[in-house]
Amino acid sequence: LSRRQRQMCIRDRRKIINSVIDIIFVVCIGIIYFEWSSHLMQSWAPDEGMREDVVYWIAKNGRLPIGDEKELINPIWGFSYAFLPYLPSIIGAFYVKIISIFTSSEIAIFLAPRMVSVFAGMITGGFALKIGKRFFHNRLSDYLFASFICLLPQFVFICSYFNNDSFSVMTTVIMLYFWICGMQDGWNKKNTIGLGVGIGMCALTYYNAYGYILCSIVFYVGSWIHKGKKIEWSKFWKFGLIIAGVAIMFAGWYFIRNGIIYNGDFLGIQATRKCGEINAMEQYKPSNRTNMYNQGKTIWDMLTDGYWVKMLYSSFIGCFSFMSVLISDWYIHRYYAILLLGGIIGLIIMLVNKKTRLLCITLVFTMIIPIVLTIYNSYSADYQPQGRYVMSALPGLGFCSAYGYDVISNKIPKWLGYILIILLGLTWIHLLHGVYRDYINVYCWCNDIKQILK
């Protein structure tokens, strides 16, 4: 073999080895999620019962439900999650049907929808690694970035039971990946179709993550302006229409259906409220719920009373069951110290560099928008300072943080850079192990798998 051929063989061998390591990483985080999912009682999983009702209804009837189906309306809250986007429920129903072919086990059928969250977490990890390969200097930084997202206690929790939160985070990471592809390679059919699919999936998942859809539009338009050259308007409109067309093809049918069924309420929000007003227990009717607005207080009052900010701050890192198992400040402060130190460094570096300035600004908005949305919702409708409602801010924060440490590792001697990233990764894993030992295993882990049905 010639020297060039030998070099190609070495590169191919390294590529295969790296791919195997990536697969092992993704499988390992999947095992973590599955282990908890098979030891987590439903009574410890927020909203899972109401969301799984939609799954089993679809699997049983073979069609999509209307929000006010009698079997789905919750006797307490008076509405169902069939009013709102439920792509994860459709996928969960498919899993239930597949599992039902092979077994009638109640536990297996119960776990089937939870696999939507497990796989969503694994796909999130896979795309995080793909992002790292494109953007970071140190290969170990790829795994640090994926760990910042996939091994954060709160994310591990939402990947262990059936919900829309984990799936929505997955869609945001997919969009982030195609932003970077578009930034580095220019916009082409592959990147625009990928971004369109990510937007479509996000639209069918969770309103809290819609900031990423808005930011995708901003990033796409900004990427053309950011070139500093005369805009090729034909390509601008061509690829923009591809993104919009794919997203509409993927998700438009759902909102058209909602508009027809709910008299123009294509989001289903007002229909949900009306249903709750009619069917909920008296104290849980939307008009009777206590919030800051109808108490005559201001948003500033809510943010300065100490409780709301403290709970959101803490539960973003880890709060399990129905906001009843909150990990200690000792863990929370260390998680934030790692994330924010790297994040501030990463943001400054990206902001200074003209090539990454647009990405930096867009990522800042992806972190701000979900917080603003949850502040508004807590103030005006449902007082819920829950970290899972702002999980879509995690990919941007994790990316900036990992990038900050990656740049530092690239500026110091190579061996020292590897040690830095390895120590950060091991610290992150050690913190998760501590949370498992002190909280998950103590308060949210049943030893008998049959108990998860309770």
Stockholm file with secondary structure:
# STOCKHOLM 1.0

chainA/1-454         LSRRQRQMCIRDRRKIINSVIDIIFVVCIGIIYFEWSSHLMQSWAPDEGMREDVVYWIAKNGRLPIGDEKELINPIWGFSYAFLPYLPSIIGAFYVKIISIFTSSEIAIFLAPRMVSVFAGMITGGFALKIGKRFFHNRLSDYLFASFICLLPQFVFICSYFNNDSFSVMTTVIMLYFWICGMQDGWNKKNTIGLGVGIGMCALTYYNAYGYILCSIVFYVGSWIHKGKKIEWSKFWKFGLIIAGVAIMFAGWYFIRNGIIYNGDFLGIQATRKCGEINAMEQYKPSNRTNMYNQGKTIWDMLTDGYWVKMLYSSFIGCFSFMSVLISDWYIHRYYAILLLGGIIGLIIMLVNKKTRLLCITLVFTMIIPIVLTIYNSYSADYQPQGRYVMSALPGLGFCSAYGYDVISNKIPKWLGYILIILLGLTWIHLLHGVYRDYINVYCWCNDIKQILK
#=GR chainA/1-454 SS CCHHHHHHHHHHHHHHHHHHHHHHHHHHHHHHHHHHHTSCCGGGSTTHHHHHHHHHHHHHHSSCCCTTCTTTSCTTTCCCGGGSCCHHHHHHHHHHHHHHHHCCCHHHHHHHHHHHHHHHHHHHHHHHHHHHHHHCSSHHHHHHHHHHHHTSHHHHHHTSSCCSHHHHHHHHHHHHHHHHHHHHHCCCHHHHHHHHHHHHHHHTTCGGGTHHHHHHHHHHHHHHHTTCSCCCHHHHHHHHHHHHHHHHHHHHHHHHHHHHHTTTCTTCHHHHHHHHHHHSCGGGSGGGCCCTTTTTCCHHHHHHSSHHHHHHHHHTTCEETTTTEECCHHHHHHHHHHHHHHHHHHHHHHHHSTTTHHHHHHHHHHHHHHHHHHHHHHHHTCCCCCGGGGGGGHHHHHHHHHHHHHHHHHHSCHHHHHHHHHHHHHHHHHHHHHHIIIIIHHHSCCSSGGGGGC
#=GC SS_cons         CCHHHHHHHHHHHHHHHHHHHHHHHHHHHHHHHHHHHTSCCGGGSTTHHHHHHHHHHHHHHSSCCCTTCTTTSCTTTCCCGGGSCCHHHHHHHHHHHHHHHHCCCHHHHHHHHHHHHHHHHHHHHHHHHHHHHHHCSSHHHHHHHHHHHHTSHHHHHHTSSCCSHHHHHHHHHHHHHHHHHHHHHCCCHHHHHHHHHHHHHHHTTCGGGTHHHHHHHHHHHHHHHTTCSCCCHHHHHHHHHHHHHHHHHHHHHHHHHHHHHTTTCTTCHHHHHHHHHHHSCGGGSGGGCCCTTTTTCCHHHHHHSSHHHHHHHHHTTCEETTTTEECCHHHHHHHHHHHHHHHHHHHHHHHHSTTTHHHHHHHHHHHHHHHHHHHHHHHHTCCCCCGGGGGGGHHHHHHHHHHHHHHHHHHSCHHHHHHHHHHHHHHHHHHHHHHIIIIIHHHSCCSSGGGGGC
//
